[in-house]
Amino acid sequence: MDDVEIVNYDPRWPVLFDEEAKRLRAVLDPSLIVGLEHFGSTAVPGLSAKPIIDILIAVQSLADAQATFVEALRNLDYVYWADNPKKDRMFFVKGMPPFGSRRSHHVHVTEPHGEMWQRLAFRDYLRAHPEEATTYERLKRRLAAEHQTDREAYTDAKSAYVETVMRKAIKRA
């Protein structure tokens, strides 16, 4: 079972990101990486979240990353989602059953002009606007209760809100 669980903010999340970022940088070709960021809800101080550290890596070339990242991340116990229908990114999960007891980290790999990299604006907007983060937290808790066993439905249900905040963030930039 891979339930949607929202927990209170954990001040260790940035530390867990830093530790994993060091491990990633140790096994990935540094010439490919143009950015490595903590993103998602665990990257917003005070925000409740699924206890999964989301890491976003921007690379010069997704094709070059596909040639070397899969094996390198497998050595750090990540599972690669080869069948991802979104071809502008790569997605890896650490700890997902049956390979672990629960998800602990997600690694998203994209190019810097990609939609995923643009999502950093969402994180930055929530960091700068705590009242918006509180609104998002209430929404996430409600949706997690409604879609406890359906991660995809939970994510889809948040998308309209995320788009609204993205528009505000882009306007502000």
N, C-alpha and C positions, 0 to 999 in steps of 0.2 A: 504494500500500500504506500502511496506517495501523496499523502494528504497535504492540503494547503493549511499551513499553521502560521499565524501571526503572533509574534512574541514581542514583549517590551524591548525597547532599545537596549543594546548591550554595549557598554563603552569599550569592550574588547574588540569589537568589529574592525575598527581602523588598524589595530595591532595585527589581527588575523590577516587583513589585507596586506599589510607591509611584509609579514612573514611569507605569505604565498607569492607576492610580487618578487621577492628575492629568489625564491625557488624557481619561478618562471624565467626570470632573467638569466639564471644560471644554466638553463637548458635550451633556451631559444636563441636563435641567431640574432645578435644585437643589430646587425646591419639591416635587418628587415623591419625592426620596430621603430615607429615614429612617435608612439605614445602608449602609455600603460596607465590606466586610471581605475580607481575604485568608483563604481557607479551603482545605480539602483538604490533601494531604500536603506540598505545598511550603510550607505555612504552619506546619509543625511543625519547629523547629530540630533538625537532625541526622537527620531521617527521609529515607530514600531514596524516590524518587517518579518518576512519569512527569514529564518536564521540561515541564510545562504549568502555568502560573499560573492557579489557579482564583480567580475573584472573585465574591463574592456581594453583590448589591445588593438591599436591602429598599426597597420603594416603598409609598406610601400606597395606591395603587390600581393593580392590574395592568392594568386596562382603559386607564387614562390613560397608563401606560408603553407599552402596545402602540401607542398612537396616535403616539408620538414617538420611542421608543427605536430602532426598527428602522432608520429612515433615519439617525439620528444615529450609530449604531454601524456601519452600512454605510460611512459616511464615514471610519471608523477601520479599515476593512478586515475587519470582522467579517461572518460569514455567519450569518443567523438561521435556526434550525430551526423553520420554520412548522408542520411536521407533527408536532411533539412531542405524543405521546399524553397527557402529563401537563399538564393545563390550568391547574394552579396555579402555573405558572412559565413563564418565557421562557428560551431557551438560545441563546447565540451562541458561535461558534468563530472564532478568528483563526488564519490560516495553514494551514487544512486543505486538503490536496490536493483538487481541482486548483487552488485559489485561492492556494496557497502551498506551500512545500517540506515543512512539517510544522506540526502544531498548536503554537502557542506560548501561547495564552491561551484560557480559557473564561470567559464571563460568564453567570452565572445570575441571573435577576431574579425576585423573589417578594415576597409580602407578609410582614410581620414575624411573623404567626401561622402562616405556612406551614411545612410539613415541612422544606423546605430551610433556612430560617433556624434551625430547631431544631438542625440539624446542626452549628452552631457549638459545641455542647456536646461533640461528638466531638473536634473540633480542640482545644478547651480541655482536655479530659481527657487527650489524648495529650501535650500540652505539659506538663501537671502530673505525668504518670506516664511517665517515660522507659522503664521496663521494659515498659509496655504498647505504647509506640511501637515498641520492638524486636520484640515479638511480632508486631505488625502488619506490620512491614517484612519479616520472614521469610515471613509468609503471602503478602504481595504479590509477593515475588520468586518463590516457588514457583508461584503462580497465573499470573504473567506468563510463566513458562516453559511452563506447561501450555496457556495460551490466547494464545500469542504473536500470532496473527493474528485474534483474535476479542475485540474490546474489550468487547462486550456480555456475553459469557460470563465474562470476567475480572471485570467489575463485579458481575455476578450472584453469582459464586462468593465474593465478599467480603461479601455482604450479611448473612449470618447473624452473622459476626464483628462487623461494624459495629453491628448491632442489640444484641448483647451488651454492647459498650462503651457504647452510648447508654443502655442501662438503668442501668449503673454511674454514668454521668455525671449522669443525671437524679436518681438516688438521692442523689448527693453534693450536688446543687444546693440 
